[in-house]
Amino acid sequence: MRNQDISTIGESFAKMFQEIERNTQDAFRKMTESFHEKLHETMQEFQAIAKSFSDALHELPDELRPIITKLSARSWYISGDMDIPFLRRLDENIEISEEAVDKIMSQWVSDNIEKIVERAKERYPERKAIIDAAFWAHDNMKYELSIPILLIQIDGMGYEKFKFSKGKCLYSKNGDKTIIGEITDYYINNQNSFTELLLMQLREKSPLIVSSKESADYPDAINRHNIIHGINTGYATQLNSLKVFSLLEYFISFFSETDFNEKNAD
């Protein structure tokens, strides 16, 4: 092969590689531009979603507050294991029928009752035998026993948790505000509205702790005073027993593990 032919082939290859290089650079540039455009679009979409989520989270306490208030009125209590869709489902049903909410909550507590009991015994091992007795009574339909036993034990758990507050018990109140409400005020102020929402069922005056006279306004609710002091003798139902287990779960979920600052309890 002549040197001229070799030179011509070399030039052809050089041009071909130059063309490939140009095409590659153009393709890479277009790909980069497209990537940046897509990234910008994606970031805008993400920012919009993040803002929407932030707005929804900010509005969540106001949305859930009436739901929780309605549950309290029927002596049902929320759990840390309940998600937002479940609470919204309760709200949808309570507008249709309060009995529908009783059915949903009864099923939820029944499905989780063994876990509730184990968690309570783990948190309060010195009360294990009494909690087991209350669970046995419930399991054997001895609701005359399970309900007062649990109410007394929850009262004791509250005293143990808040005994630094001049010996006040879980159900003590000062006017329309519970003693727990006063104790936890500083904690709420240093946290957020969502924390206040989770603690509100024992912070605020509710059918559980109203006086015997006021309890007449809540015929479907459990009143601790009327049961413990023998005023109400018709409380012994499976429904009411499940409601008290829901109170136990609520206290364990949101109060027993919370580190309240004792210095602010005076």
PEKAPE-V866094 format. One record per backbone hydrogen bond with DSSP energy under -1.0 kcal/mol. CO is the residue of the C=O (numbers start at 0). NH is the residue of the N-H. E is the energy in kcal/mol with one decimal. If there is no record, write none. Layout:
co=CO nh=NH e=E
co=CO nh=NH e=E
This chain:
co=1 nh=5 e=-2.1
co=2 nh=6 e=-2.4
co=3 nh=7 e=-2.4
co=4 nh=8 e=-2.6
co=5 nh=9 e=-2.4
co=6 nh=10 e=-2.2
co=7 nh=11 e=-2.3
co=8 nh=12 e=-2.7
co=9 nh=13 e=-2.3
co=10 nh=14 e=-2.6
co=11 nh=15 e=-2.6
co=12 nh=16 e=-2.8
co=13 nh=17 e=-2.2
co=14 nh=18 e=-2.6
co=15 nh=19 e=-2.5
co=16 nh=20 e=-2.6
co=17 nh=21 e=-2.7
co=18 nh=22 e=-2.9
co=19 nh=23 e=-2.7
co=20 nh=24 e=-2.7
co=21 nh=25 e=-2.9
co=22 nh=26 e=-2.8
co=23 nh=27 e=-2.8
co=24 nh=28 e=-2.8
co=25 nh=29 e=-2.8
co=26 nh=30 e=-2.6
co=27 nh=31 e=-2.9
co=28 nh=32 e=-2.8
co=29 nh=33 e=-2.7
co=30 nh=34 e=-2.7
co=31 nh=35 e=-2.8
co=32 nh=36 e=-2.3
co=33 nh=37 e=-2.8
co=34 nh=38 e=-3.2
co=35 nh=39 e=-2.6
co=36 nh=40 e=-2.5
co=37 nh=41 e=-3.0
co=38 nh=42 e=-2.8
co=39 nh=43 e=-2.2
co=40 nh=44 e=-2.4
co=41 nh=45 e=-2.9
co=42 nh=46 e=-2.8
co=43 nh=47 e=-2.1
co=44 nh=48 e=-2.4
co=45 nh=49 e=-3.1
co=46 nh=50 e=-2.4
co=47 nh=51 e=-2.2
co=48 nh=52 e=-2.8
co=49 nh=53 e=-2.7
co=50 nh=54 e=-2.7
co=51 nh=55 e=-2.4
co=52 nh=56 e=-2.7
co=53 nh=57 e=-2.2
co=54 nh=58 e=-1.8
co=55 nh=59 e=-1.0
co=58 nh=62 e=-1.7
co=59 nh=63 e=-2.7
co=60 nh=64 e=-2.2
co=63 nh=67 e=-2.5
co=64 nh=68 e=-2.4
co=65 nh=69 e=-2.1
co=66 nh=70 e=-1.9
co=67 nh=71 e=-2.5
co=68 nh=72 e=-1.8
co=70 nh=73 e=-1.3
co=70 nh=75 e=-2.6
co=71 nh=74 e=-2.1
co=78 nh=81 e=-1.6
co=82 nh=86 e=-1.7
co=83 nh=87 e=-2.5
co=84 nh=88 e=-2.1
co=85 nh=89 e=-1.9
co=86 nh=90 e=-2.0
co=87 nh=91 e=-2.4
co=88 nh=92 e=-2.0
co=89 nh=93 e=-2.5
co=90 nh=94 e=-1.1
co=92 nh=96 e=-3.3
co=96 nh=100 e=-1.1
co=97 nh=101 e=-2.0
co=98 nh=102 e=-2.1
co=99 nh=103 e=-2.2
co=100 nh=104 e=-3.0
co=101 nh=105 e=-2.6
co=102 nh=106 e=-2.0
co=103 nh=107 e=-2.2
co=104 nh=108 e=-2.8
co=105 nh=109 e=-2.5
co=106 nh=110 e=-2.4
co=107 nh=111 e=-1.3
co=111 nh=115 e=-2.3
co=112 nh=116 e=-2.5
co=113 nh=117 e=-2.4
co=114 nh=118 e=-2.3
co=115 nh=119 e=-2.1
co=116 nh=120 e=-2.4
co=117 nh=121 e=-2.2
co=118 nh=122 e=-2.0
co=119 nh=123 e=-2.5
co=123 nh=126 e=-2.0
co=124 nh=127 e=-1.4
co=126 nh=130 e=-2.7
co=127 nh=131 e=-2.7
co=128 nh=132 e=-1.9
co=129 nh=133 e=-2.2
co=130 nh=134 e=-2.4
co=131 nh=135 e=-2.7
co=132 nh=136 e=-2.5
co=133 nh=137 e=-2.2
co=134 nh=138 e=-2.9
co=135 nh=139 e=-1.8
co=136 nh=141 e=-3.9
co=137 nh=140 e=-1.8
co=141 nh=144 e=-1.8
co=141 nh=145 e=-2.0
co=142 nh=146 e=-1.6
co=144 nh=148 e=-2.0
co=145 nh=149 e=-2.0
co=146 nh=150 e=-2.4
co=147 nh=151 e=-2.4
co=148 nh=152 e=-2.2
co=149 nh=153 e=-2.9
co=150 nh=154 e=-1.9
co=151 nh=155 e=-2.2
co=152 nh=156 e=-2.6
co=153 nh=157 e=-2.3
co=154 nh=158 e=-2.3
co=155 nh=159 e=-2.7
co=156 nh=160 e=-2.2
co=157 nh=161 e=-2.7
co=161 nh=164 e=-2.2
co=162 nh=166 e=-1.3
co=163 nh=165 e=-1.1
co=164 nh=167 e=-1.4
co=168 nh=171 e=-1.2
co=171 nh=178 e=-2.5
co=173 nh=176 e=-1.5
co=176 nh=173 e=-4.0
co=177 nh=181 e=-1.6
co=178 nh=182 e=-2.8
co=179 nh=183 e=-2.6
co=183 nh=187 e=-2.5
co=184 nh=188 e=-2.5
co=185 nh=189 e=-1.2
co=187 nh=190 e=-1.6
co=191 nh=195 e=-1.8
co=192 nh=196 e=-1.9
co=193 nh=197 e=-1.9
co=194 nh=198 e=-1.5
co=198 nh=201 e=-1.3
co=198 nh=202 e=-1.1
co=199 nh=203 e=-2.1
co=202 nh=177 e=-1.4
co=205 nh=208 e=-1.5
co=207 nh=223 e=-2.0
co=210 nh=214 e=-2.0
co=213 nh=216 e=-2.3
co=214 nh=217 e=-1.8
co=217 nh=220 e=-1.7
co=222 nh=226 e=-1.6
co=223 nh=227 e=-2.8
co=224 nh=228 e=-2.2
co=225 nh=230 e=-1.5
co=225 nh=231 e=-2.7
co=226 nh=229 e=-1.4
co=234 nh=236 e=-2.1
co=236 nh=240 e=-2.1
co=237 nh=241 e=-2.4
co=238 nh=242 e=-1.9
co=239 nh=243 e=-1.8
co=240 nh=244 e=-1.8
co=241 nh=245 e=-1.8
co=242 nh=246 e=-1.6
co=243 nh=247 e=-2.3
co=244 nh=248 e=-2.4
co=245 nh=249 e=-2.2
co=246 nh=250 e=-2.5
co=247 nh=251 e=-2.4
co=248 nh=252 e=-2.6
co=249 nh=253 e=-2.4
co=250 nh=254 e=-2.2
co=250 nh=255 e=-2.4
co=257 nh=259 e=-1.3
co=260 nh=263 e=-1.5
co=261 nh=264 e=-1.7
